[in-house]
Amino acid sequence: HGDMSNRNVKLTWQQKYTMHRMKQDYQQERPYTSERGVRWKLMLNRRLMELVDLKCLDVMNEQSMDPREVPMLWDLLQSVERVPGSRVRRDRQNYATCVLPPSLLWHTVRHRFVHGLEKLMLQGIFAEDLKDTSSFPQAFLGDLAGNAFTTTVCLANIVCAMTLSAKVQPEVAASGAASVGGAAGAGGATGSMVADEAAAKRARICP
């Protein structure tokens, strides 16, 4: 029972990152944040500082690439075990990971987070496509850009819907015309019955 309760205990990020260092035998290496006096480190808290160091070590050891020189987009919202964008094939080095609404995309060479307007551009939506972007904060634009599929997939679905509606529309129009005709016929029959009843009443009233 004690073993089961220990397994269900949720580890803190400090414990997870320490275990990752021990497993990979990284000791206290911090290649990404070792530079002193740089302002970009002010954007990162303790967890994110440790995370970028660990992922930098992972990429250098597993892929023989230096993310400080090879541009990568890392989603720092995720834990150390799964950081989208940190495992990139050589033929897809210029590809961006899927943009999710709460994502914290970090540009490894520019040492900064990707802005909301830039996330929209990754999704194929540019500033000239929108009426006004200055009225909205970058965080909101980033949430607007985030979804589970790209704009090209959305466009494919729109094309399919338009094609299907073009095929279905004539059938709907034909069935609608038939219904209107039927209603008109029923209305005519009802009108004649009312007229006959009125004539009968007049016949009974008149001497």
Salt bridges, closest charged atoms under 4 A:
GLU50 OE2 - ARG21 NE 2.64
GLU50 OE1 - ARG30 NH1 2.27
ASP58 OD2 - HIS20 NE2 3.01
ASP58 OD2 - LYS55 NZ 3.00
ASP66 OD1 - ARG68 NE 2.92
ASP91 OD1 - ARG89 NE 3.13
GLU118 OE2 - ARG112 NH2 2.77
